[in-house]
Amino acid sequence: MNPLRKLAVLALAAATLAPLALAPPAHAQKATAPTAAASADPWWKHAVVYEIYPRSYQDSNGDGTGDLNGITDRLDHLKALGVDAIWIAPCYPSPQVDFGYDISDYENIDPQYGTLADFDRLVAEAKKRDIRIIMDMVLNHTSDKHAWFIESASSKDNPKRDWYIWRDGKVGADGKMEPPNNWLSEFGHSAWKYDPTTKQYYYHKFYAEQPDLNWRNPAVEKAMFDSMRFWLDRGVAGFRLDAIDTLLEDPTLADEDYVMDKDGKIVITPAGDKKVDNKKTNNLPEVHDIIKRMRTMVASYPGDRVLIGETYLPNIQELDKWYGGAAQDELNLPMDMQVGFINKLDAPKFRDRLTEVQTDVHGSQPLIVFDNHDNPRLDRYCTEKAGAAPNANCDDIQKMLATILFTTKATALMYYGDEIGMSTTPPTRKEDVKDPVGITAWPKFKGRDGERTPMQWDDGKDAGFSTAATTWLPIPPSFVTVNVKTEKPDQSSVLDYYRKLIMLRRKNSALHSGTMEMLSTSADANVLAYTRTDGKTKVLVLCNFSATPQVFSITGHGAAAKTLAATFPSLGSQPLKDINLPAYGAFVGEIK
């Protein structure tokens, strides 16, 4: 979930407790597929994880909305691409206030996406192709239509009252009742909603229809862990944990501090609120005890099940904490947004951030992320400023970013449509906006519809996504040329380059598991250069971040380089001593 707190990123009980899990049933022990590459490492260490927003991937029944059977129908595309695991955004029963991130039943499938039988079929068909399924688990809050909240809201003495965060209001200066404090919802305005039935306020970090669970209540932890077991028992490979750093709040309910600008004035959010620093509601240290217990529970299942965290953090030190530091006993893969969300073609900054995640997380496995369903697509790197015309080299820029994603020593997370260079297509009129946060903050923020448009499969009706007269979001006009069918035979396409890189990553021993060393560490402003080495093979990676050609000399790094992949026309089969990089060009070669 990327509400307004992630806009800021774009603009700029104890571990020793016994695990709660029982032994998993026999069928769960057969649930995971063999790894693609022979290795003693857990499968996720070398994986390519592919996020699917199910509403937008493939509509199998012609209603204009994607579904689980549609994903199953497209598994061969993912197999050919080289995907190891699919992260599916929430497909549980939901009123769809936040398109599935408001869950009303954690142990079923929303009818618009299919049935549990359809889900089981997807898991089975994916397994045949050595692809795992990762569920999106929303632990911070439920829907206000969830049975737990309905009970909780029924009376002050209901047994589930303490499953959520209820508080009395306070009398304001004008004598009127107002919320308990100044905490803000990430989607705008107060994070407290008044309930006239019980005459108290409940806390919601996100929409009012998404009341926060009280994770300081052990019964909540047990219930949520049980829901996770439900899916582990069905064979899922793990979970992506939504907004995981917001599980706990300051129990004193003290006011947040306001964020001040350089002139000492309070910053105003796009929704018109006085901006607060969120230190009382984000990334509280006690949350790590919960994650340790969760890791213990998930690790009791076979097959190297994985915990991936949505972790928008301010620095590498905070990211390291989410691994568990030196103990490495929390998340397997907290998302590193420090690299992919630099949002500027800045070679020195990329170099510094990549070095940090290689050296400052106690040897834990990095997870590099460039985009997702909450952020503009990779074409955001193709414009110097908002509203500007995209750079004519946008395909080359996206290929260069893909080079970094797939050749660094990190697990790679990509978003559907990246492989064909889909662009962000936001609505142009407020009346067309589907994302509620876009309606609230229009026109300063147009919502997240632009990065959630349907997958572009071909140049026919509905881009091959659906047969409906109207799709849930409109098909972008770019589908005529930017689609899987058109790019598949084109050896200069974004799709072809993605396939080549992923295959190299899988088959080249240095790219698969070698060490990584930065070159040109004297802060070359134009070229990001590094090697991957495993003792047998040494691979050189070069990325030109500038609009002017650059020359990189192999002297001092080896005798010559043989081309493995490049974003520009073939360099031939002859070994190279000097590599001429065109504007935004990327090169991957074996050093001899």
Secondary structure by P-SEA (a helix, b strand, c coil): cccccccccccccccccccccccccccccccccccccccccccccccbbbbbcccccccccccccccaaaaaaaaaaaaaaccccccccccccccccccccccccccccccccccaaaaaaaaaaaaaacbbbbbbccccccccccaaaaaaaccccccccccbbbbbbbbccccccccccccccccccccbbbbccccbbbbbcccccccccccccaaaaaaaaaaaaaaaaaccccccccccccccccccccbbbbbbcccccccccccccccccccccccccaaaaaaaaaaaaaaccccbbbbbbbcccccaaaaaaaacccccccccccccccccccccccaaaaaaaaaaaaccccccbbbbbcccccccccccccccccccccccaaaaaaaaaaaaaccccccccccccccccccccccccccccccaaaaaaccccccccccccccccccccccccccccccccccccccccccccccccccccaaaaaaaaaaaaaccccccbbbbbbcccccccccccbbbbcccbbbbbbbbcccbbbbbbccccccbbbbccccccccccccccbbbbccbbbbbbbcc
